[in-house]
Amino acid sequence: MASEWWEPVRDYCERTGPELLAEPLNAVSNGAFVVAAILLLRRGRSPDPVADGFAWLIGMIGLGSALFHTLAVQWAMLADVIPIALFIHAYFFLALRRFLGLSAPAALAGTLAFAAAAAVFEPVLLRLAEQPLGLLSNGSVAYAPAALALFGVGLASLRFGKRDGGALIGIGVLFLASLTARTLDAALCPVLPLGTHWLWHLLNACVLFGLVRAARRAGPA
């Protein structure tokens, strides 16, 4: 039903009502993605249209997330999650090409396998998150495959003697820190009324910035 698209979403600690500006920190912190995109789009010595495309996508992530954290309705959630999912899978393809040197067909096959594996194992991870000590709660379980992919591609790249893999591992550590901030938002709400989801935005903007910079340094496949 059309009315379901306008159902309010109250998933974050900072939001205490349906008002447009009920999540000021969560909304404004998305500006970090826009800043990251602008910095990446500043032309360097070697033009890289693929990296520029990812920079524009980071800007879209920021705008979509800001829209969701202001309107906080079901349809606005799509503006938040779709650009993120697109970035994750497109970057996985790019990483297989630039960090591991795979051909386009092989990288596409790997990306499809990654997407299928994530879809299969996500219900398992969700069940684990339901346990009293589950660490992947509060919706963060959906990002576990992306974290594993970062470390996996980084380690494989180092195994093949490519120093760029170390950058992916470092960015993966930062991603875990940002994921922790996202996960603890609800748990810390009683003592931190503003929550920690805004910190996820700031750290994750740094993660995406670092990923595109690393891909640009690695150069075209």
C-alpha positions in Angstrom: 0.0 0.0 0.0 1.1 3.5 -0.8 0.6 4.6 2.8 3.3 2.2 4.0 5.9 4.2 2.1 5.1 7.1 4.5 5.4 5.0 7.7 7.7 6.7 10.2 11.1 5.1 11.0 12.5 5.6 14.4 15.7 3.4 14.5 18.1 5.8 16.0 18.7 7.1 19.5 18.7 10.8 18.6 15.2 10.8 17.1 12.6 11.3 19.8 9.7 12.3 17.6 8.4 12.7 14.0 9.7 16.2 13.5 11.8 17.1 10.4 14.7 18.2 12.5 14.5 15.6 15.2 17.9 14.2 14.2 20.1 17.3 13.8 23.4 15.6 14.4 22.6 12.5 12.3 21.4 14.8 9.5 24.2 17.4 9.5 27.0 14.8 9.9 26.2 13.6 6.4 28.0 16.7 5.2 31.2 14.8 5.8 30.3 12.6 2.7 29.8 15.7 0.6 33.2 17.1 1.8 34.9 13.8 1.0 33.4 13.9 -2.5 34.5 17.4 -3.2 38.0 16.7 -2.1 38.2 13.6 -4.3 36.9 15.5 -7.3 39.7 18.0 -7.1 41.7 17.1 -10.2 45.1 15.5 -9.6 47.9 14.9 -12.1 46.3 11.8 -13.5 42.6 12.0 -14.4 40.7 8.9 -13.3 37.0 9.0 -14.4 36.2 5.8 -12.6 37.4 7.2 -9.3 35.5 10.4 -10.0 32.4 8.3 -10.5 32.9 6.9 -7.1 33.4 10.3 -5.6 30.0 11.4 -7.1 28.5 8.3 -5.5 29.9 9.3 -2.1 28.1 12.6 -2.5 24.9 10.8 -3.3 25.3 8.6 -0.2 25.6 11.8 1.9 22.5 13.4 0.3 20.4 10.2 0.5 21.3 9.6 4.2 20.6 13.3 5.0 17.2 12.9 3.4 16.5 9.8 5.4 17.6 11.3 8.7 15.3 14.3 8.2 12.1 12.8 6.8 12.6 9.4 8.5 10.0 7.5 6.5 10.1 4.2 4.6 10.6 5.5 1.1 13.5 7.8 2.2 15.2 4.8 3.6 15.8 3.6 0.0 17.6 6.9 -0.8 19.9 5.9 2.1 20.5 2.2 1.4 20.6 2.0 -2.4 23.6 4.2 -3.0 25.5 2.4 -0.2 24.7 -1.0 -1.6 25.8 0.2 -5.1 29.1 1.5 -3.7 29.9 -1.7 -1.8 29.4 -4.0 -4.9 30.9 -1.6 -7.4 33.9 -1.1 -5.3 34.3 -4.8 -4.7 34.5 -5.2 -8.5 37.0 -2.3 -8.8 39.1 -3.8 -6.0 39.3 -7.1 -7.7 40.4 -5.3 -10.9 42.9 -2.8 -9.4 44.3 -4.6 -6.4 44.2 -8.2 -7.6 44.6 -7.6 -11.3 41.6 -9.8 -12.3 40.1 -9.5 -15.7 36.7 -7.8 -16.1 34.8 -11.1 -16.5 36.6 -12.7 -13.5 36.0 -9.6 -11.4 32.3 -9.6 -12.4 32.0 -13.3 -11.5 33.7 -12.6 -8.1 31.3 -9.7 -7.4 28.3 -11.8 -8.2 29.6 -14.6 -5.9 30.2 -12.0 -3.2 26.6 -10.7 -3.5 25.2 -14.2 -3.4 27.3 -15.2 -0.4 26.2 -12.1 1.5 22.5 -12.8 0.7 22.9 -16.4 1.9 24.8 -15.7 5.1 23.0 -12.6 6.2 20.1 -14.6 7.8 22.7 -16.6 9.7 24.4 -13.4 11.0 21.1 -12.0 11.9 20.4 -15.0 14.1 23.7 -14.5 15.8 22.9 -10.9 16.3 19.8 -11.9 18.3 21.9 -13.5 21.0 22.4 -11.6 24.2 26.0 -10.9 23.4 25.6 -10.4 19.7 28.0 -7.8 18.4 26.3 -7.3 15.0 23.0 -5.8 16.2 21.2 -2.6 15.4 21.2 -3.3 11.7 25.0 -3.3 11.4 25.0 -7.0 10.4 24.3 -6.0 6.8 27.8 -4.4 6.7 29.7 -7.5 8.0 30.3 -8.9 4.4 31.8 -5.6 3.4 34.2 -5.6 6.3 35.2 -9.2 5.5 35.7 -8.3 1.9 38.0 -5.4 2.8 40.3 -7.5 4.8 40.1 -10.4 2.4 41.1 -8.4 -0.7 43.7 -6.5 1.3 45.4 -9.7 2.5 45.2 -11.3 -0.9 46.7 -8.2 -2.5 49.6 -8.4 0.0 50.0 -12.1 -0.7 50.6 -11.2 -4.4 53.2 -8.7 -3.4 51.2 -5.5 -3.9 51.7 -2.9 -1.2 48.3 -1.3 -1.8 46.7 -4.1 0.0 48.0 -2.7 3.3 45.9 0.4 2.7 42.7 -1.7 2.5 43.5 -3.4 5.7 44.1 -0.1 7.5 40.9 1.3 6.1 39.2 -2.0 7.2 40.3 -1.2 10.8 38.8 2.2 10.5 35.6 0.7 9.1 35.3 -1.6 12.1 35.6 1.5 14.4 32.8 3.2 12.4 30.7 0.1 12.5 31.1 0.0 16.3 29.8 3.5 16.6 26.8 2.5 14.5 26.2 -0.7 16.5 26.3 1.0 19.9 23.9 3.8 19.1 20.9 2.1 20.7 22.8 0.5 23.5 24.4 3.7 24.7 21.2 5.8 24.3 20.3 5.8 28.1 23.6 7.5 28.9 24.2 9.3 25.5 20.9 10.8 24.4 22.4 12.1 21.2 23.5 8.6 20.3 26.6 7.6 18.3 25.1 7.2 14.8 26.5 10.6 13.7 30.0 9.3 14.5 29.3 6.4 12.1 28.7 9.1 9.4 31.9 10.9 10.1 34.1 7.9 10.3 32.5 6.2 7.3 33.0 9.3 5.2 36.7 8.9 6.0 36.5 5.2 5.0 35.0 5.9 1.6 37.4 8.7 1.0 40.3 6.4 1.8 38.9 3.6 -0.4 38.7 5.9 -3.5 42.1 7.4 -2.8 43.6 3.9 -2.6 41.9 2.8 -5.8 43.2 5.9 -7.6 46.7 5.2 -6.4 46.5 1.6 -7.6 45.6 2.9 -11.0 43.5 1.4 -13.8 43.7 -2.4 -14.2 
